[in-house]
Amino acid sequence: MQAVYDSEDTSADASAPSMTISDVVGTFQRGEKIVGGTTNAKGRILSVTSPLSYSLNGTFGVSDFGNLIQGREIMYTILQE
């Protein structure tokens, strides 16, 4: 299990955090580990199309990856979160 989300509203579905990305160099895989280039936030990719859904790992309270995220061998530029 990667994460559990709760909308805290019985009339709305819960959703994972997401970010819109651009300038992708290379390809990425679902489950790939990512690291924030400026914040060092760590997570895993849940969806491979923009907006990119992700879960945070081991950095509770950090929800901002900054302007750049680094995959295993791939870099992504974030437009907005």
C-alpha positions as CSV (number, residue, x, y, z in Angstrom):
1,M,0.0,0.0,0.0
2,Q,1.3,3.4,-0.9
3,A,-1.1,5.9,0.7
4,V,-4.7,6.2,2.0
5,Y,-6.6,9.4,1.3
6,D,-9.8,10.7,2.9
7,S,-11.9,13.5,1.5
8,E,-13.6,14.0,5.0
9,D,-16.8,14.6,3.0
10,T,-19.3,11.8,2.5
11,S,-20.5,13.4,-0.8
12,A,-17.0,13.6,-2.4
13,D,-14.4,11.1,-3.4
14,A,-10.9,11.3,-2.0
15,S,-8.1,12.0,-4.5
16,A,-4.3,11.9,-4.4
17,P,-2.4,15.2,-4.8
18,S,-1.4,16.1,-8.3
19,M,0.8,18.5,-10.3
20,T,0.8,19.7,-13.9
21,I,4.1,19.0,-15.6
22,S,5.9,20.2,-18.8
23,D,9.3,19.7,-20.5
24,V,9.5,16.0,-19.7
25,V,12.8,14.6,-20.8
26,G,12.5,10.8,-21.1
27,T,9.7,8.5,-20.0
28,F,8.6,7.7,-16.5
29,Q,6.9,4.7,-14.9
30,R,4.0,4.3,-12.5
31,G,5.6,3.7,-9.1
32,E,8.8,5.5,-10.0
33,K,10.5,7.3,-7.0
34,I,10.7,11.1,-7.4
35,V,12.6,13.7,-5.4
36,G,11.9,17.5,-5.3
37,G,14.9,19.4,-6.8
38,T,14.7,22.3,-4.3
39,T,12.7,20.8,-1.4
40,N,14.0,17.2,-1.2
41,A,10.3,16.0,-0.9
42,K,10.1,12.3,-1.8
43,G,7.3,10.5,-3.4
44,R,6.1,7.9,-6.0
45,I,4.3,8.5,-9.2
46,L,0.7,7.1,-9.2
47,S,-0.3,8.2,-12.8
48,V,1.9,8.8,-15.8
49,T,0.0,11.6,-17.6
50,S,-0.3,15.2,-16.6
51,P,-1.6,16.2,-14.2
52,L,0.6,13.7,-12.4
53,S,-0.8,12.1,-9.3
54,Y,1.7,11.2,-6.6
55,S,2.0,10.0,-3.0
56,L,4.5,11.5,-0.5
57,N,6.9,9.1,1.2
58,G,8.7,9.7,4.4
59,T,8.4,13.5,4.3
60,F,5.2,14.1,6.1
61,G,4.0,17.7,5.8
62,V,6.0,18.4,2.7
63,S,3.6,18.8,-0.2
64,D,5.6,21.0,-2.5
65,F,8.2,19.5,-4.9
66,G,9.4,23.0,-6.0
67,N,9.9,23.8,-9.7
68,L,11.8,20.6,-10.6
69,I,11.4,16.9,-9.8
70,Q,14.0,14.3,-10.4
71,G,13.1,10.7,-11.3
72,R,15.6,7.9,-11.4
73,E,17.2,9.3,-14.6
74,I,14.6,11.8,-15.7
75,M,13.9,15.4,-14.9
76,Y,10.4,17.1,-15.1
77,T,9.5,20.8,-14.9
78,I,6.5,21.6,-12.9
79,L,4.1,24.2,-14.2
80,Q,1.8,24.4,-11.2
81,E,0.5,22.3,-8.4
